[in-house]
Amino acid sequence: MVLSKGLWIVGLAVIASAIWGNSYYSDFGLLYRVIGVILLFSAGLFILRFTEFGSVAFETIKQSTVEIRKVVWPNKTETTQTTLIVVGVVIIAALLLWGLDSLFSFLMSLILG
């Protein structure tokens, strides 16, 4: 528990130093600052990975990638058919709303004169 809190402090300090260093060394080239921020940010995340929360989060990410591989993505025909259905429903809904708007406008003009 104490080790986890210590790792949190160290990891967040490394990430904070990346943010601070990016603004403090603004006179250096952008490429060098980006490389420095990426390296320090990665080091901070690597340190945070060994905390209790980091271990759970890392395990969740690993399980998510396994589940993503199990997803069956639609082929081109299914995608095209679904897209056409959605476009058709949107057109029908738009025409229905336009018709209702026209009807209500006509009724309001009759009531108000």
C-alpha positions as CSV (number, residue, x, y, z in Angstrom):
1,M,0.0,0.0,0.0
2,V,2.8,2.4,0.9
3,L,4.8,1.3,-2.1
4,S,1.8,1.9,-4.3
5,K,1.3,5.5,-2.9
6,G,5.1,6.1,-3.4
7,L,4.9,4.9,-7.0
8,W,1.9,7.2,-7.6
9,I,3.9,10.2,-6.3
10,V,6.9,9.3,-8.4
11,G,4.9,8.5,-11.5
12,L,2.8,11.7,-11.3
13,A,6.0,13.7,-10.6
14,V,7.5,12.4,-13.8
15,I,4.4,13.2,-15.8
16,A,4.3,16.7,-14.2
17,S,7.9,17.3,-15.1
18,A,7.1,16.5,-18.7
19,I,4.4,19.1,-18.7
20,W,6.6,21.7,-16.9
21,G,9.6,20.9,-19.0
22,N,7.7,21.5,-22.2
23,S,6.8,25.0,-21.2
24,Y,10.1,25.8,-19.5
25,Y,12.2,24.7,-22.4
26,S,10.0,26.5,-25.0
27,D,13.1,28.0,-26.7
28,F,14.2,24.5,-27.8
29,G,12.9,23.0,-31.0
30,L,9.4,21.5,-31.1
31,L,10.7,18.1,-32.1
32,Y,13.0,17.8,-29.1
33,R,10.3,18.9,-26.7
34,V,7.8,16.4,-28.2
35,I,10.4,13.6,-27.9
36,G,11.1,14.6,-24.3
37,V,7.4,14.8,-23.4
38,I,6.7,11.4,-25.0
39,L,9.7,9.8,-23.2
40,L,8.8,11.3,-19.8
41,F,5.1,10.6,-20.1
42,S,5.9,7.0,-21.1
43,A,8.2,6.6,-18.1
44,G,5.5,8.0,-15.8
45,L,2.9,5.6,-17.2
46,F,5.4,2.7,-16.9
47,I,5.9,3.6,-13.2
48,L,2.2,3.9,-12.6
49,R,1.6,0.5,-14.2
50,F,3.1,-1.1,-11.1
51,T,0.6,0.5,-8.7
52,E,-2.5,-1.4,-7.6
53,F,-4.8,0.6,-9.8
54,G,-2.3,0.5,-12.7
55,S,-2.2,-3.3,-12.5
56,V,-6.0,-3.5,-12.7
57,A,-6.1,-1.0,-15.5
58,F,-3.4,-2.8,-17.5
59,E,-5.2,-6.1,-17.1
60,T,-8.4,-4.5,-18.2
61,I,-6.7,-3.1,-21.3
62,K,-5.3,-6.6,-22.1
63,Q,-8.7,-8.2,-21.8
64,S,-10.2,-5.5,-24.0
65,T,-7.8,-6.2,-26.8
66,V,-8.7,-9.9,-26.6
67,E,-12.4,-9.0,-26.8
68,I,-11.8,-6.7,-29.8
69,R,-10.2,-9.6,-31.7
70,K,-13.4,-11.6,-31.1
71,V,-15.6,-8.9,-32.8
72,V,-17.1,-10.0,-36.1
73,W,-17.0,-6.9,-38.3
74,P,-19.5,-6.5,-41.2
75,N,-18.4,-7.1,-44.7
76,K,-18.8,-4.5,-47.5
77,T,-22.2,-5.8,-48.6
78,E,-23.6,-5.7,-45.1
79,T,-22.2,-2.2,-44.5
80,T,-23.6,-0.9,-47.8
81,Q,-27.1,-2.4,-47.1
82,T,-27.2,-1.0,-43.5
83,T,-26.1,2.4,-44.8
84,L,-28.8,2.5,-47.4
85,I,-31.4,1.5,-44.8
86,V,-30.3,4.3,-42.5
87,V,-30.4,6.8,-45.3
88,G,-33.9,5.6,-46.3
89,V,-35.2,5.9,-42.7
90,V,-33.7,9.4,-42.4
91,I,-35.3,10.5,-45.6
92,I,-38.7,9.1,-44.5
93,A,-38.4,10.8,-41.1
94,A,-37.4,14.1,-42.7
95,L,-40.4,13.9,-45.0
96,L,-42.7,13.1,-42.1
97,L,-41.4,16.0,-40.0
98,W,-41.7,18.3,-43.0
99,G,-45.3,17.2,-43.6
100,L,-46.2,17.7,-39.9
101,D,-44.5,21.1,-39.9
102,S,-46.5,22.1,-43.1
103,L,-49.7,20.9,-41.6
104,F,-49.2,22.7,-38.3
105,S,-48.2,25.9,-40.2
106,F,-51.4,25.7,-42.3
107,L,-53.5,25.1,-39.2
108,M,-51.9,28.0,-37.3
109,S,-52.5,30.3,-40.3
110,L,-56.2,29.3,-40.3
111,I,-56.5,29.9,-36.6
112,L,-54.6,33.2,-36.6
113,G,-56.0,34.5,-39.8
